[in-house]
C-alpha cells in the first residue's frame, strides 16, 4: 500500500534532488525548507567542533541556559529530539481522543495524531480571511465537537500568520475551563519573539509550548527541540522522552546559539528586510503574497501550477515547496523560503521567465481553440 502523501511531505529534500541532477548538494538552491540563510552562527560551529562526545550527554546545562534566557524555572524546560520528537512525546502523555487542527497545517501533525489513534477535527483557515482564525468562534466549536486537545502553531506554517498573543492566551485560558489541552508549536517565533507565550505556558497546566532550534539557527542536522510546560507536566513529558534524545555536540551547539544574541538580532533585521523586498518583487509579478511573520512566504500563482513550476525550476537547481499536500490549499499555491537578496532575486528572475512561458502557452491555446 502506498503511504498517504502527507506522510512523506517535507521540504528540504536537497540530497534527493542533488542525486537526480548529478550535482553536489551545496549546488542546490533550496527554497523548500525554511532555514535561516545566515546561519549557523560561527559560535555554533565552534561549539560543535570543540564538543567532547566521549561521555554520555547531560542536558542540565542546556535546560539552565534556556531557562535563564527566557526567565523560566528550569523545571519547566524539557529537551528533546527536535519539535517533532517532543510533539509525539506530548501526545503520548495526553492520549487525546479528538484533536482540533486548523487547516492547512504542518503535515507532521497528522502523522503524530495517527500514531496515537486520535480522531481528527478540522477548522478551515480561509485565504479571504488572511488565514486568521476567529478564536471567539473556535471555543463553541470545540465544545460542540467534544474536542479534548488543540494543536496550534504561531507563526503558522504554511501561511506565516502570527496570532495576536493576547487572543491566543485568552483562548487557551477559556478552553482550559473545559479541560481542553493545547500544544502550541512556536518553531518560527524567534523571528517575532514578542508573539511568544513561552513565559505564560510555564504557569498553565493545560499547555505545552514547543520551540525549535532548527529553523532560526540553521541546525537541521542536529535535531534539538525544547518544550516548556507547567513543571509537573514537564516532569511527565521528561519521562516520555527516550534516554539521551540529544547528543553532546547538539547540546553544546544549542547552548552556544542561545548565548549568541548578536546573531539573533542581526538575523531578525536581515530577514525582515529581505522578506519585504522579496514579497514586493513577487507581488509585482502578479503573485498573491500573504503577509508572513516568519522566514517564508505563501504565494498564490497568477497562472500555471505549483507542480509545473517546481518541475521547471529543478533543472535550474532550485527547489520550492508545493502545497498540494496541505489540506485547504491547491496547486495554485507554493511556499518559498526567504533567503538572501541575491538568491531571492535569482528566483524572481526565473519566475519572470516561467510566467512568460505560461502566458505564451495560454495565448496559443486560446488562438487554437
Secondary structure, 3 states (H helix, E strand, C coil): CCCCHHHCCCCCCHHHHHHHHCCCHHHCEECCCCCCCCCCCHHHHHHHHHCCCCCCCCCHHHHHHHHHHHCCCHHHEEEECHHHHHHHHHHHHHCCCEEEEEECCCCHHHHHHHHCCCEEEEEECCHHHCCCCCHHHHHHHHHHHCCCEEEEECCCCCCCCCCCHHHHHHHHHHHHCCCCEEEEECCCHHHHHHHCCHHHHCCCCCEEEEEECHHHHCCCCCCCEEEEECHHHHHHHHHHCCCCCCCHHHHHHHHHHHHCHHHHHHHHHHHHHHHHHHHHHHHHCCCEECCCCCCEEEEECCCCCHHHHHHHHHCCCEECEECCCCCCCCCCEEEEECCCHHHHHHHHHHHHHHHHHHHHHHHHHHHHC
